[in-house]
Amino acid sequence: ELIETLAWAYERTPLANLIRWRDGGR
């Protein structure tokens, strides 16, 4: 369940958005 919490927090982090945006920009 710890991993689930980490994944949830990661998805809500602006950093994830940045990485997604960078990945999608390619």
N, C-alpha and C positions, 0 to 999 in steps of 0.2 A: 504494500500500500504506500510505502515511502516513495517508490518510483512513480506511482500515479500522482502523488502530490507534487513531486518535482516536475513531472511533465506538465501538470496543470499550471504550476507557477511559471514554468518556462514559457508556455504558450501565452501567458498574460504579460510577459515581460517585453518591453519595447525592443530589447535586443533581438528577440525572436523575429519581430516584425522587420527589423533591419536586415537580418540574415535572409529572411524570406524575400524581401525586396531585392536584395543583391542577387540572390539565386534566380529570381524571376527576371531580373534585368538582363541576364545573359541570354 
